[in-house]
Amino acid sequence: MNVISIIRLFGGVGLFLFGMSLMGSSLEKLAGSGLEKILETLTTSKKKGVGAIKGWALGTGVTGIIQSSAATTIMLIGFVNAGIMTLSQSIPVVFGANVGSTVTAQILRLGDLGSGTIILQLLKPSSFAPMLITAGAVMFFSKKKRKMRDVAGILIGLGILFYGMTIMEEVFAPLKESETFRNFFTSFENPLVGILTGTILTAIIQSSSASVGILQALSATGSVTYGIAVPIIIGQNIGKCFTIILGGIGANKKAKRVSASYLIFNIIGAVVYSLIIYGIYYTVGIPQFSNVVNRGDIANVHLAFNLIMSIVLLPFSGKVAKLTGKMLKDSDATPGDNELQKLDSMLLKTPGIALKQCADVINVMSEKILENFRIATELIHNYDSSVFSKLEENENFVDRCETALSSYIVRIDRKRLTADDKLQVSEILNSIGDFERIGDYCMNIAYVARSINEDKITFSQAGEDELEKMRKAAKYTLQTAITSFAESDGDKAVRVEILSNTINKLKEIIKTNHIERLQDGKCGVEGGAMLFDITNSYERIAAHSANIAMHVVKRVKADSDFDEMHGHMSDMNSEETKALQEYYSGKYIDPIISYNDNSDEENVPPVEKSSKKSGAKKKKKKKEKE
């Protein structure tokens, strides 16, 4: 094999990998979010075994379509990391994904077709590849619809895959007559050498389908026997785990256990399969091991390995889950389960106690939201990717609380509740959604902070100061709303509406100030988009906090006719309300206005540049402390 042959070989491997990637990505785009939704909505059946079989079948089907067990498993890691799926749901899908990954090898066995009739010749990869590419290219350039272009991508990808396979076969063809190559290749009959070779090859190219395809191409030389193919295929199933391990880096422990289960499946499969096969081979003997194999034989061995091991291990999914827990020192209990266990159906017989449990759960829910607000806002200036697991854990708990509380509280017998209890039921039911939406906006701030860090975006000093002032206002608003809810404090609830209005004005002032700085060339467009996104999240957090406060006031006033959508918590024209409006304006708005008016002055803190109006309110500031 000369230099040109080596270059052609690498080119063939590259085309094979690119074709497989293009075909898989086009299939995913064609399905839209359909494949992900199938996995996302996967639920266990009442009969445990049926749920596992469902998961196994879905894993097989989805991977068979997208041609990559790694892609399916990484998708599962994302779902488990986000709390969309449980670990016990994902493991059967992982086992099925290994079976689905054998589809590519089955497609490539078309190369074994004879050359008798014109139809058989056209079905061979060498003839079929240009036909597929031609059809796909015509479709791609003549159709503007996205779906048709995705279909074209599938055809072109499959054609390129076949063409890469043909090039590899052409490179390997002269080796048929090479005695040196035959002698070298027989060394792979040693199980350890064969398994190690398959592992390393697959780890390097990060695709078991591609490494099996290379082995199928080598089979055209007539030098590959069962004794050579079996250990290499066993090694390939270990090597493909490296992609999954890399995909699990940065995920939470539950998601890392998905990666671990994939690794366990393939290692246990390799060990058990090797012990059985070579136990028989070195005792009784297997005559077929010396037989030469073709593409179809290799595809069958690959399928048999994954199918048999997945069927054998499927009943032990629970055991595998426990093993991964011990490996990563993680329990099967989901964070927050102890809190949600308070919503016991047995307590529905005592409605008063059941309602108290609901209040306890929503108070813990609000604490998690407040913690996420703190973590997310700190990320804006001090980014730390490691805290995202905590953010997602809290957000998952908040989402589960919303679902659990909504379904539980409506089951409480309202006929056996007092008038105040009935108002509390209404308060909780109406507030659950607002709490959950606040949690979503906290996560949005965290995602914006991540984009700021990734894109190296910085704010002007004025923008930094404005964001910090609005953060303090939003934090105080959220804290006040949570406290008023937990303590049923109507006085604190009244402040929230005024604070929300103040934050809304603050948002508009910051927006105007940014546009002026943009026109003066003091800041950039990218930073402005991030600034608007953050201020909008703060404003929406304050608005939902005001909604919660409205529900508190309705309960405290014991007024079932109170209009939370259009009413006000207090007389907006009263002296007390006006005083609070002036106080919060002086605390959060005036310093920003004064700071921008005196922005040319150097080394003077914003507080010292506050207006006379702000200074006249110092006595009021003493009366009220945050």
Salt bridges, closest charged atoms under 4 A:
ASP112 OD1 - ARG295 NH1 2.90
ASP150 OD2 - ARG146 NH1 3.15
GLU169 OE2 - ARG295 NH2 2.43
GLU170 OE1 - ARG8 NH2 2.74
ASP330 OD2 - LYS254 NZ 2.88
ASP330 OD2 - ARG257 NH1 2.94
ASP332 OD1 - ARG257 NH2 2.62
ASP337 OD1 - ARG400 NH1 3.19
GLU339 OE1 - LYS342 NZ 2.98
ASP360 OD2 - LYS356 NZ 3.23
GLU378 OE1 - ARG374 NH1 3.45
GLU393 OE2 - LYS390 NZ 3.55
ASP420 OD2 - ARG555 NH2 3.02
GLU427 OE1 - ARG555 NH1 3.31
ASP434 OD1 - HIS544 ND1 2.76
ASP434 OD2 - HIS551 NE2 3.55
ASP440 OD2 - ARG437 NH1 2.82
GLU464 OE1 - HIS381 ND1 3.14
GLU466 OE1 - ARG517 NH2 3.10
GLU468 OE2 - ARG471 NH2 2.82
GLU487 OE1 - LYS492 NZ 3.91
GLU497 OE2 - HIS568 ND1 2.69
GLU539 OE1 - LYS507 NZ 3.84
GLU539 OE2 - ARG540 NH1 3.42
ASP563 OD2 - HIS566 ND1 3.13
GLU564 OE2 - HIS551 ND1 2.69
GLU564 OE1 - LYS554 NZ 3.25
GLU582 OE1 - LYS620 NZ 3.37
ASP590 OD2 - LYS617 NZ 3.54
GLU624 OE2 - ARG495 NH1 3.62
GLU626 OE2 - LYS587 NZ 3.29
